[in-house]
């Protein structure tokens, strides 16, 4: 089962917020995690739904566990009442 579009957007916001909190660029995180910068950009914009293995690598590059990153995304999703833009909905 894939993530809902709203959760995908919330995850992207959580990734971006944490990356900026740490003062890191997408390129730095990409180098630290061996993930592509464009892939990270697509996660941050909600265009990409990472696999669990990739999520763990990304979270590690942000000095979080996967569960901590998911919890941050869930908080964003619940507090902001995020709804997916029409282009993302299927």
Secondary structure, DSSP 8 states (H G I E B T S, - for coil): ----HHHHHHHHHHHHHHHHHTT--HHHHHHHHT--HHHHHHHHTT-----HHHHHHHHHHTTS-HHHHHHHHHHHHHHHT----TTT--
